[in-house]
Amino acid sequence: GNACVLVNRQPRSPYQAGAWGCRYRDPGQPDAKPGVESLVVRSPGDWERIDFQPPSTPALDEQLKALTEIRRGLRGEVPFVATVFCPLNVAGYLIGGSKALREHLRQEPGAVHHALDAIAETFVAFVYEVLNAGASGIFFATGPWASNDTLTDDEYAVFGRPYDLRVLGAAAALTALVVLISL
């Protein structure tokens, strides 16, 4: 039979939060999670400072350069996708975890919506550049956010789905391959 090969570029997981200034330290071991050096969101009011970041932001541009190198290395012989995390997952990295984010979205939903809007717009623009860099599509990772263990169905319908669909819509508009995963 015919075999199908697809390469997924899996960057370090908190790369997206670096676009807003979060810093992580290398754990020094391949399977260990990066350690937090500084978070951007510490209080509910901090969400208002999360604004659109262009794909040229160093944390995102680093990923785009890696994709360009992958394209060159594969010489068009193997399709590849780039991992893009859902906006709630990015927000979770900005605050340091799902528990803190859940508290904030329940206390200050307007502020969190402001940030999710900016994050979604950032990754809509990023998806276009991912495809311009030569990727065949995206691997859209939701992390724990598409699970009833993290949010109720109603919370996901308000804080997850609309923002996820905006990012996914960017890939769909360009007829890119989209791979979905919920961990």
VENGIUR-V560589 format. One record per backbone hydrogen bond with DSSP energy under -1.0 kcal/mol. CO is the residue of the C=O (numbers start at 1). NH is the residue of the N-H. Records with the same first field share a line. If there is no record, write none. Layout:
CO = NH, NH
This chain:
7 = 81
9 = 83
12 = 15
16 = 19
17 = 20, 22
18 = 21
23 = 37, 38
25 = 35
29 = 32
35 = 25
38 = 23
43 = 46
44 = 47
45 = 48
46 = 49
47 = 50
54 = 57
57 = 60, 61
58 = 62
60 = 64
61 = 65
62 = 66
63 = 67
64 = 68
65 = 69
66 = 70
67 = 71
68 = 72
69 = 73
70 = 74
71 = 75
74 = 77
79 = 7
80 = 136
81 = 9
82 = 139
84 = 141
86 = 90
87 = 91
88 = 92
89 = 93
90 = 94
91 = 95
92 = 96, 97
94 = 41
97 = 101
98 = 102
99 = 103
100 = 104
101 = 105
102 = 106
103 = 107
104 = 108
108 = 112
109 = 113
110 = 114
111 = 115
112 = 116
113 = 117
114 = 118
115 = 119
116 = 120
117 = 121
118 = 122
119 = 123
120 = 124
121 = 125
122 = 126
123 = 127
124 = 128
125 = 129
126 = 130
127 = 131
128 = 132
129 = 133
130 = 135
131 = 134
136 = 177
137 = 82
138 = 179
139 = 84
140 = 181
141 = 86
142 = 145
144 = 147
147 = 150, 151
152 = 156
153 = 157
154 = 158
155 = 159
156 = 160, 161
160 = 164
161 = 165
162 = 166
163 = 167
164 = 168
165 = 169
166 = 170
167 = 171
168 = 172
169 = 173
171 = 176
172 = 175
177 = 138
179 = 140
181 = 142
